[in-house]
């Protein structure tokens, strides 16, 4: 295959200073799902030693930071988002000493580290929850969580008919008859954030990891901490009908920002200040408060992730979010894939949803085992490559999920007996869960786990993984891995101020073109017919040019003439 046209740096770009307090504003951040990245000890589960072994790969990829999904002790009721101990490392993944060694190696390579914090809930094995179960109703131990008496005779009915995010009831009864709230799995009891002991303990956790050299934090379910659960609790139907304007009893309450103001004091106590990014699924006009300099500083923008591969949708989303970022004084974030969604190379090969909806992208395809509707894998990857170049040219920070640099597709046919995601078990026949995007990475073209580890992988890998492996793509100028490496290296060289200007003469319903302040031009063809490029030096394309024209489902970067 003829490779994309590229002007490559002669040497790797020098890593930025790790003391730059503004590093996060336009960083390229690589998400590592630790259990599925690389297995250093051959037990089938990814670990810290595996991550350290792949730091040269990350360095060559030219990322600015890694975001580490939960690595804490956990029963894995929710892939590690059920945390037993917030200040330790799961022994299957490593030790605190190995964590310190990993941080040192990353920093030596010029790569910062962001870790996941899961503050909405602990696991049911956390020492506080064990103490709550061993203590009576009304005790200080139970006050750290949300316990309520049940309804009906002897309190045998749950306090409400609420449904958890993962399906099934949101309340579980304990032996003495009380019920506790879990907005996710039963193994994930919600904390009561009106309790000062909870707030103080999490501030200590932030200091613990910051003192170990962590550069920032990704805040899981950031919009869910503050709750106002009075004596009279609404039904699920009543809860769903309430406006999400800051007064909702469960989600995106205005008083959650009091918590983050306290966290900001902790972050600013370090030099450089620690960063944070909120996972806040809120109305777009409420996102800015999470991203304010008095709060977490940045918030995830999932709008492109939820969009079809469509020029009009992309332009509207980019314009809106850049304006929103300017309002908060933050920078926006861009993301197409992560550990919770169908990989975008697959989404773009399925029929579009015709606009944003509440339906999960690729859900029906997954339920069919990847047979219906039919996936156009080649088109999906072409579009994913084009979308990624578009993303990396935008002002703001870009988040890359492990394996997308290999062009990996979603694994749709994970056997039922091998599945791990609680969504599958709590929503039978409705949702197969997220295991398909969490299958361990293929590093080699063959072997028992395609180079992931010496003795297999904790989720089964399909046979086609070999052709997508890092080994198979190494040295291929047309590979997706080469494209990402070239794009991220050029991005460092070309990065400019946090503005763009749409080139309206080149934009239409199928083409988007914009320029950055230094003359860096991005042109993306969302259609199927080749189009002319504006004058300038072509630096990089996601697909080979067609007689000097940009083909459909492709992006080009140029330096303006």
C-alpha positions as CSV (number, residue, x, y, z in Angstrom):
1,X,0.0,0.0,0.0
2,X,1.3,3.4,-0.9
3,X,1.7,5.5,2.3
4,X,0.2,8.9,3.1
5,X,2.3,11.8,2.0
6,X,4.2,13.2,4.9
7,X,7.0,15.6,5.8
8,X,8.6,14.0,8.8
9,X,10.8,15.5,11.5
10,X,14.3,14.3,11.1
11,X,14.5,13.5,14.9
12,X,11.9,13.0,17.6
13,X,10.6,16.3,18.9
14,X,12.0,17.2,22.2
15,X,9.6,16.6,25.1
16,X,8.2,19.7,26.7
17,X,9.2,20.8,30.1
18,X,7.5,18.8,32.8
19,X,7.3,22.0,34.9
20,X,5.1,23.9,32.5
21,X,1.9,24.7,34.4
22,X,0.0,25.1,31.1
23,X,1.0,21.7,29.6
24,X,-2.5,20.3,29.7
25,X,-4.1,23.0,27.5
26,X,-3.1,21.4,24.2
27,X,-1.7,18.1,25.3
28,X,-2.0,14.7,23.6
29,X,-3.1,12.3,26.3
30,X,-3.0,8.5,25.8
31,X,-5.4,6.5,27.9
32,X,-4.1,3.3,29.3
33,X,-6.5,0.7,30.6
34,X,-3.9,-1.1,32.7
35,X,-5.3,-4.6,32.8
36,X,-5.4,-4.7,29.0
37,X,-2.3,-2.7,27.9
38,X,0.8,-5.0,28.5
39,X,1.4,-7.9,30.8
40,X,4.9,-8.0,32.4
41,X,4.7,-11.1,34.5
42,X,2.7,-13.4,32.3
43,X,-0.4,-13.9,34.4
44,X,-2.8,-12.8,31.7
45,X,-3.5,-9.4,33.3
46,X,-1.8,-6.1,32.3
47,X,0.4,-4.5,35.0
48,X,2.8,-1.6,35.8
49,X,5.8,-3.6,34.7
50,X,4.1,-4.1,31.3
51,X,3.5,-0.3,31.1
52,X,7.2,0.4,31.9
53,X,8.3,-2.0,29.2
54,X,6.3,-0.1,26.6
55,X,7.4,3.5,27.6
56,X,9.7,3.6,24.5
57,X,6.7,2.9,22.4
58,X,4.8,5.8,24.1
59,X,7.8,8.0,23.7
60,X,8.0,7.3,20.0
61,X,4.3,7.8,19.6
62,X,5.0,11.4,20.9
63,X,2.2,11.6,23.5
64,X,2.5,14.3,26.2
65,X,0.8,12.3,29.0
66,X,-0.8,9.1,29.9
67,X,-4.1,8.7,31.7
68,X,-4.1,5.6,33.8
69,X,-7.5,4.0,34.4
70,X,-8.0,2.5,37.9
71,X,-5.1,0.4,39.1
72,X,-6.2,0.2,42.7
73,X,-7.1,-3.0,44.7
74,X,-10.4,-4.2,43.4
75,X,-12.6,-7.2,43.0
76,X,-13.2,-6.1,39.4
77,X,-16.9,-5.9,39.7
78,X,-16.7,-2.9,37.3
79,X,-13.3,-3.2,35.7
80,X,-11.4,-1.6,38.6
81,X,-13.9,1.3,39.1
82,X,-14.9,-0.5,42.3
83,X,-12.1,0.6,44.5
84,X,-11.1,-1.2,47.7
85,X,-8.2,1.1,48.7
86,X,-7.6,4.5,47.1
87,X,-4.0,4.7,48.3
88,X,-2.6,1.4,47.1
89,X,-2.0,-0.6,43.9
90,X,-3.8,-3.9,43.1
91,X,-1.2,-6.6,43.8
92,X,-2.1,-8.2,40.5
93,X,-1.0,-5.0,38.8
94,X,2.0,-4.1,40.9
95,X,3.2,-2.3,44.1
96,X,3.6,1.2,45.3
97,X,7.3,0.9,44.6
98,X,6.6,-0.2,41.1
99,X,4.2,2.7,40.7
100,X,7.0,5.1,41.8
101,X,9.3,3.5,39.3
102,X,6.8,3.9,36.5
103,X,6.3,7.6,37.3
104,X,10.1,8.1,37.2
105,X,10.4,6.4,33.9
106,X,7.5,8.3,32.3
107,X,8.9,11.6,33.6
108,X,12.4,10.7,32.3
109,X,10.8,10.2,28.9
110,X,9.1,13.6,29.1
111,X,5.6,12.0,29.6
112,X,3.3,13.1,32.4
113,X,0.9,10.9,34.2
114,X,-2.8,11.5,35.0
115,X,-4.6,9.0,37.2
116,X,-8.3,8.1,37.6
117,X,-10.0,9.0,40.8
118,X,-13.4,7.4,41.5
119,X,-15.1,9.5,44.2
120,X,-18.8,8.8,43.7
121,X,-18.6,5.3,45.2
122,X,-16.1,2.8,46.7
123,X,-16.2,-0.9,46.4
124,X,-18.2,-3.0,48.9
125,X,-14.9,-4.4,50.1
126,X,-13.6,-0.9,51.2
127,X,-12.8,-0.8,54.9
128,X,-15.3,1.9,55.5
129,X,-18.1,-0.1,53.9
130,X,-17.2,-3.2,55.8
131,X,-17.3,-1.1,59.0
132,X,-20.7,0.3,57.9
133,X,-22.1,-3.3,57.6
134,X,-20.7,-4.2,61.0
135,X,-22.3,-1.1,62.6
136,X,-25.9,-0.3,63.5
137,X,-28.3,2.0,61.6
138,X,-27.7,5.6,62.4
139,X,-24.0,5.0,63.2
140,X,-21.1,7.3,62.1
141,X,-19.8,4.4,60.0
142,X,-23.0,4.2,58.0
143,X,-23.1,8.0,57.6
144,X,-20.2,7.8,55.2
145,X,-22.6,6.1,52.7
146,X,-26.3,6.5,51.8
147,X,-28.4,4.1,53.9
148,X,-32.1,4.3,54.2
149,X,-34.9,2.3,55.7
150,X,-37.1,0.3,53.3
151,X,-40.8,0.6,52.7
152,X,-43.6,-1.8,53.2
153,X,-44.0,-4.4,55.9
154,X,-40.7,-4.7,57.9
155,X,-39.0,-2.4,55.4
156,X,-38.9,-5.3,52.8
157,X,-39.3,-3.0,49.8
158,X,-36.5,-0.6,48.6
159,X,-36.8,3.1,49.5
160,X,-37.6,3.9,45.9
161,X,-38.0,2.2,42.5
162,X,-34.8,3.7,41.2
163,X,-32.8,1.8,38.5
164,X,-29.0,1.7,38.5
165,X,-26.9,2.9,35.5
166,X,-25.9,-0.7,34.9
167,X,-29.5,-2.0,35.1
168,X,-31.4,-3.6,37.9
169,X,-32.4,-1.9,41.3
170,X,-30.3,0.9,42.6
171,X,-30.8,-0.2,46.2
172,X,-29.5,-3.4,48.0
173,X,-30.7,-4.6,51.4
174,X,-28.2,-5.5,54.2
175,X,-28.9,-8.1,56.8
176,X,-30.3,-5.7,59.5
177,X,-33.0,-4.6,57.0
178,X,-31.6,-1.2,55.8
179,X,-30.9,-0.5,52.2
180,X,-27.9,1.3,50.6
181,X,-27.8,3.3,47.4
182,X,-25.6,2.2,44.5
183,X,-26.0,4.2,41.2
184,X,-23.9,1.6,39.5
185,X,-23.3,-2.0,40.5
186,X,-24.3,-3.4,44.0
187,X,-20.6,-3.7,44.7
188,X,-20.2,0.1,44.3
189,X,-22.0,1.8,47.2
190,X,-22.3,5.6,46.8
191,X,-20.5,7.8,49.3
192,X,-22.4,10.6,51.2
193,X,-20.5,13.7,50.2
194,X,-22.3,15.8,52.8
195,X,-20.1,14.0,55.3
196,X,-17.0,16.0,56.1
197,X,-15.0,12.8,56.8
198,X,-15.5,11.7,53.2
199,X,-14.4,15.1,51.9
200,X,-11.3,15.2,54.0
201,X,-10.3,11.7,53.2
202,X,-10.4,12.3,49.5
203,X,-8.4,15.5,49.8
204,X,-5.8,13.3,51.6
205,X,-5.9,10.8,48.7
206,X,-5.2,13.6,46.2
207,X,-2.2,14.7,48.2
208,X,-1.0,11.1,48.5
209,X,-0.7,10.6,44.7
210,X,0.4,14.2,44.1
211,X,3.3,13.6,46.5
212,X,4.3,10.6,44.5
213,X,4.6,12.7,41.3
214,X,1.2,12.4,39.7
215,X,0.7,15.4,37.4
216,X,-3.1,15.3,37.3
217,X,-6.4,13.5,37.9
218,X,-9.3,12.3,35.8
219,X,-12.5,12.6,37.9
220,X,-14.9,9.7,37.4
221,X,-18.7,10.6,37.5
222,X,-17.7,14.2,38.5
223,X,-21.3,15.3,38.3
224,X,-22.6,12.8,40.7
225,X,-21.0,13.5,44.1
226,X,-23.3,16.0,45.7
227,X,-26.8,14.7,46.4
228,X,-29.8,16.1,48.3
229,X,-31.8,13.1,49.4
230,X,-34.4,14.3,51.8
231,X,-36.9,12.3,53.7
232,X,-39.3,12.1,50.8
233,X,-37.6,10.5,47.8
234,X,-39.1,10.8,44.3
235,X,-40.0,7.9,42.1
236,X,-37.8,7.0,39.1
237,X,-40.4,8.7,36.8
238,X,-40.4,11.8,39.0
239,X,-36.6,11.8,39.1
240,X,-36.4,11.5,35.3
241,X,-38.8,14.5,34.9
242,X,-36.9,16.9,37.1
243,X,-34.9,19.6,35.4
244,X,-31.1,19.3,35.4
245,X,-30.5,22.9,36.2
246,X,-28.3,22.6,39.3
247,X,-31.2,21.6,41.7
248,X,-31.6,17.9,40.7
249,X,-31.3,15.7,43.8
250,X,-28.8,13.3,42.2
251,X,-26.9,14.8,39.3
252,X,-25.0,18.0,38.5
253,X,-26.0,19.9,41.6
254,X,-24.6,23.4,42.0
255,X,-23.1,22.5,45.4
256,X,-20.8,19.9,43.8
257,X,-18.5,22.8,42.9
258,X,-17.9,23.5,46.6
259,X,-16.1,20.2,46.7
260,X,-14.0,21.0,43.7
261,X,-13.1,24.4,45.1
262,X,-11.6,22.5,48.0
263,X,-9.8,20.3,45.6
264,X,-8.4,23.2,43.7
265,X,-6.7,24.4,46.9
266,X,-5.0,21.1,47.1
267,X,-3.9,21.2,43.4
268,X,-2.6,24.7,43.7
269,X,-0.5,23.8,46.6
270,X,1.9,22.0,44.2
271,X,4.5,23.5,41.8
272,X,3.4,23.2,39.1
273,X,-0.2,22.9,40.1
274,X,-1.8,19.5,39.6
275,X,-4.4,19.3,36.8
276,X,-7.8,17.7,36.7
277,X,-10.4,16.9,34.1
278,X,-14.0,16.1,34.8
279,X,-16.0,13.2,33.4
280,X,-19.3,15.2,33.7
281,X,-22.2,14.1,31.6
282,X,-24.1,17.3,31.9
283,X,-25.9,19.8,29.7
284,X,-23.4,21.5,27.5
285,X,-24.0,25.0,29.0
286,X,-23.2,23.6,32.5
287,X,-19.9,22.1,31.5
288,X,-18.0,25.4,32.0
289,X,-18.3,25.4,35.8
290,X,-16.4,22.1,36.0
291,X,-13.7,23.5,33.8
292,X,-13.2,26.8,35.7
293,X,-9.9,27.7,37.2
294,X,-11.6,27.7,40.6
295,X,-12.6,24.1,40.1
296,X,-11.2,21.2,38.2
297,X,-9.8,23.3,35.4
298,X,-11.0,21.1,32.5
299,X,-13.9,19.0,31.5
300,X,-14.4,16.2,29.0
301,X,-16.3,17.2,25.8
302,X,-17.8,14.0,24.4
303,X,-19.7,15.8,21.6
304,X,-17.5,14.5,18.7
305,X,-17.6,11.0,20.2
306,X,-21.4,11.1,19.9
307,X,-21.5,12.6,16.4
308,X,-21.8,10.9,13.1
309,X,-19.0,11.3,10.6
310,X,-20.7,14.4,9.2
311,X,-19.2,17.8,8.3
312,X,-22.1,19.9,9.6
313,X,-22.2,18.1,12.9
314,X,-18.4,18.4,13.3
315,X,-18.4,22.1,12.5
316,X,-21.2,22.9,14.9
317,X,-19.6,20.9,17.7
318,X,-16.2,22.5,17.3
319,X,-17.5,26.1,17.1
320,X,-19.7,25.6,20.1
321,X,-17.0,24.0,22.3
322,X,-14.3,26.5,21.5
323,X,-16.7,29.2,22.5
324,X,-17.5,27.3,25.7
325,X,-13.8,26.9,26.5
326,X,-13.2,30.6,26.0
327,X,-16.1,31.3,28.4
328,X,-14.5,29.2,31.2
329,X,-10.9,30.2,30.5
330,X,-10.1,26.6,30.0
331,X,-9.2,24.6,26.9
332,X,-11.6,22.1,25.4
333,X,-11.0,18.3,25.1
334,X,-11.5,16.1,22.0
335,X,-12.1,12.4,22.2
336,X,-13.4,9.7,19.8
337,X,-12.8,6.5,21.8
338,X,-12.4,5.4,25.4
339,X,-12.9,2.4,27.6
340,X,-16.7,2.9,27.7
341,X,-17.7,3.1,24.0
342,X,-17.5,1.2,20.8
343,X,-14.2,2.1,19.1
344,X,-14.6,4.8,16.5
345,X,-13.1,2.8,13.6
346,X,-16.1,0.5,14.0
347,X,-18.7,3.2,14.7
348,X,-17.8,4.9,11.4
349,X,-18.2,1.7,9.5
350,X,-21.8,1.2,10.6
351,X,-24.9,3.1,9.3
352,X,-25.1,6.6,10.9
353,X,-27.7,7.3,13.6
354,X,-28.8,10.5,11.9
355,X,-27.9,12.8,14.7
356,X,-27.3,12.6,18.4
357,X,-29.7,10.3,20.2
358,X,-29.7,8.6,23.6
359,X,-29.1,5.2,21.8
360,X,-25.7,3.8,22.4
361,X,-23.6,3.8,19.2
362,X,-23.1,0.2,17.9
363,X,-25.5,-1.3,20.5
364,X,-27.6,-3.4,18.1
365,X,-24.5,-4.4,16.2
366,X,-22.9,-5.7,19.4
367,X,-26.1,-7.5,20.4
368,X,-26.0,-9.4,17.0
369,X,-22.4,-10.5,17.7
370,X,-21.2,-8.1,15.0
371,X,-23.3,-9.4,12.1
372,X,-26.2,-6.8,11.9
373,X,-26.0,-4.3,10.5
374,X,-23.1,-5.2,8.3
375,X,-19.8,-3.5,9.2
376,X,-17.8,-1.8,6.4
377,X,-14.5,-2.2,8.3
378,X,-12.4,-0.5,5.6
379,X,-14.6,2.6,5.3
380,X,-14.7,2.8,9.1
381,X,-11.0,2.8,9.4
382,X,-10.6,5.4,6.6
383,X,-13.1,7.7,8.4
384,X,-11.4,7.1,11.8
385,X,-8.0,8.1,10.4
386,X,-9.5,11.2,8.8
387,X,-11.4,12.1,12.0
388,X,-8.2,11.6,14.1
389,X,-6.2,14.0,11.9
390,X,-9.1,16.5,12.2
391,X,-9.1,16.1,16.0
392,X,-5.3,16.5,16.3
393,X,-5.4,19.8,14.3
394,X,-7.9,21.4,16.7
395,X,-7.0,23.7,19.5
396,X,-7.2,22.0,22.9
397,X,-6.2,18.7,24.2
398,X,-6.7,15.4,22.4
399,X,-7.4,12.1,24.2
400,X,-6.3,8.9,22.5
401,X,-7.5,5.5,23.7
402,X,-5.0,2.6,23.7
403,X,-5.2,0.7,20.4
404,X,-6.8,3.4,18.3
405,X,-3.3,4.2,17.0
406,X,-3.4,0.6,15.6
407,X,-6.7,1.1,13.9
408,X,-8.3,-1.5,16.1
409,X,-11.9,-2.4,15.7
410,X,-14.4,-3.3,18.4
411,X,-14.4,-7.0,19.3
412,X,-18.0,-8.0,18.9
413,X,-18.0,-11.7,19.5
414,X,-16.6,-12.0,23.0
415,X,-18.0,-15.3,24.3
416,X,-20.7,-14.9,27.0
417,X,-18.7,-17.0,29.4
418,X,-15.7,-14.8,29.0
419,X,-17.4,-11.5,29.6
420,X,-16.6,-9.3,32.6
421,X,-18.6,-6.1,32.3
422,X,-21.5,-5.9,34.9
423,X,-23.7,-4.3,32.3
424,X,-23.8,-7.6,30.5
425,X,-24.9,-9.5,33.6
426,X,-27.4,-6.8,34.8
427,X,-29.0,-6.1,31.4
428,X,-29.3,-9.5,29.7
429,X,-30.4,-9.3,26.1
430,X,-30.4,-5.5,26.3
431,X,-26.7,-4.5,26.5
432,X,-23.6,-6.7,26.1
433,X,-21.4,-4.2,27.9
434,X,-18.0,-2.8,27.2
435,X,-15.6,-5.7,27.0
436,X,-15.2,-5.4,23.3
437,X,-13.1,-2.2,23.6
438,X,-11.1,-3.6,26.5
439,X,-9.6,-6.7,24.9
440,X,-5.9,-6.7,25.5
441,X,-3.7,-5.1,22.9
442,X,-1.9,-7.0,20.1
443,X,1.8,-6.1,20.2
444,X,3.0,-9.0,18.1
445,X,1.7,-10.7,14.9
446,X,1.4,-14.1,16.6
447,X,1.9,-16.0,19.9
448,X,-0.4,-17.0,22.7
449,X,-1.6,-13.4,23.3
450,X,-0.2,-11.5,20.3
451,X,2.6,-10.2,22.5
452,X,0.4,-9.0,25.3
453,X,2.0,-11.4,27.7
454,X,3.6,-14.8,28.0
455,X,0.5,-16.8,29.0
456,X,-2.6,-15.6,27.3
457,X,-4.9,-12.7,28.0
458,X,-7.8,-12.1,30.5
459,X,-10.2,-11.4,27.6
460,X,-10.0,-13.5,24.4
461,X,-8.4,-11.9,21.4
462,X,-9.7,-12.5,17.9
463,X,-7.5,-14.1,15.2
464,X,-7.6,-10.9,13.1
465,X,-5.7,-9.0,15.8
466,X,-2.4,-10.2,14.4
467,X,-2.6,-8.1,11.2
468,X,-3.4,-5.0,13.4
469,X,-0.5,-5.6,15.8
470,X,2.2,-3.0,16.5
471,X,4.7,-5.5,15.0
472,X,2.8,-5.9,11.8
473,X,2.6,-2.1,11.3
474,X,6.1,-1.2,12.3
475,X,8.0,0.3,9.4
476,X,4.9,0.4,7.1
477,X,4.6,4.0,5.8
478,X,0.9,3.4,5.2
479,X,0.0,1.9,8.6
480,X,-2.3,3.6,11.1
481,X,0.5,3.4,13.7
482,X,2.9,5.4,11.3
483,X,0.1,7.9,10.7
484,X,-0.4,8.6,14.4
485,X,3.4,8.9,15.0
486,X,3.8,11.3,12.2
487,X,0.7,13.3,13.2
488,X,1.6,13.6,16.8
489,X,5.2,14.7,16.0
490,X,4.0,17.3,13.5
491,X,1.4,18.5,15.9
492,X,4.1,19.4,18.4
493,X,5.9,21.4,15.7
494,X,2.8,23.1,14.4
495,X,0.9,23.8,17.6
496,X,-0.1,27.5,17.9
497,X,-2.6,29.6,19.8
498,X,-6.0,28.2,20.8
499,X,-8.0,29.7,17.9
500,X,-9.0,28.6,14.5
501,X,-10.6,30.3,11.5
502,X,-13.0,28.4,9.2
503,X,-12.1,28.7,5.5
504,X,-15.6,29.2,4.3
505,X,-14.6,29.2,0.6
506,X,-13.5,25.6,1.0
507,X,-16.3,24.5,3.3
508,X,-19.5,22.9,2.2
509,X,-21.8,20.1,3.3
510,X,-19.1,17.6,2.7
511,X,-15.8,19.4,3.3
512,X,-14.5,21.3,6.4
513,X,-11.4,23.4,6.2
514,X,-9.8,25.6,8.9
515,X,-6.5,27.3,9.6
516,X,-4.7,27.9,12.8
517,X,-3.0,31.1,13.7
518,X,0.4,30.1,12.2
519,X,-0.9,29.1,8.8
520,X,-1.5,25.4,9.6
521,X,-4.4,24.3,7.5
522,X,-6.6,21.3,8.0
523,X,-8.9,20.0,5.2
524,X,-11.3,17.1,5.8
525,X,-13.4,15.5,3.1
526,X,-16.4,13.8,4.7
527,X,-17.9,12.9,1.3
528,X,-16.9,10.3,-1.3
529,X,-15.8,12.5,-4.2
530,X,-12.1,13.8,-4.4
531,X,-11.8,17.6,-3.9
532,X,-9.2,20.2,-4.7
533,X,-6.9,21.3,-1.9
534,X,-6.0,25.0,-1.2
535,X,-2.6,26.3,-2.2
536,X,0.2,25.2,0.2
537,X,2.7,22.6,1.1
538,X,1.0,19.2,1.9
539,X,2.5,18.0,5.2
540,X,0.4,14.9,6.0
541,X,-2.6,13.1,4.7
542,X,-4.7,10.3,6.2
543,X,-5.0,8.6,2.8
544,X,-2.9,8.9,-0.5
545,X,-3.9,11.8,-2.7
546,X,-5.8,11.0,-5.9
547,X,-4.1,12.9,-8.7
548,X,-3.3,15.7,-6.3
549,X,-6.9,15.9,-4.9
550,X,-8.1,14.8,-1.5
551,X,-10.2,11.6,-1.7
552,X,-13.3,11.0,0.2
553,X,-13.1,10.1,3.9
554,X,-9.7,11.7,4.2
555,X,-7.9,14.6,5.9
556,X,-4.9,16.7,4.8
557,X,-2.6,19.0,6.7
558,X,-1.0,21.8,4.8
559,X,1.2,24.8,5.4
560,X,-0.5,27.7,3.8
561,X,1.2,29.2,0.7
